[in-house]
Amino acid sequence: MNTTMKFKNIKSIQLFRK
């Protein structure tokens, strides 16, 4: 049920790490 949050968190980290 928390797929969007996890996806957003991963994308945010990936974007930040870039």
C-alpha positions in Angstrom: 0.0 0.0 0.0 3.0 2.3 0.4 4.4 1.7 -3.1 4.1 5.3 -4.1 5.9 6.5 -1.0 8.7 4.0 -1.5 8.9 4.8 -5.2 9.0 8.5 -4.5 11.7 8.0 -1.8 13.8 5.9 -4.2 13.5 8.5 -7.0 14.2 11.3 -4.6 17.4 9.6 -3.4 18.4 8.7 -6.9 17.9 12.2 -8.1 19.7 13.6 -5.1 22.6 11.1 -5.5 23.0 12.0 -9.1 
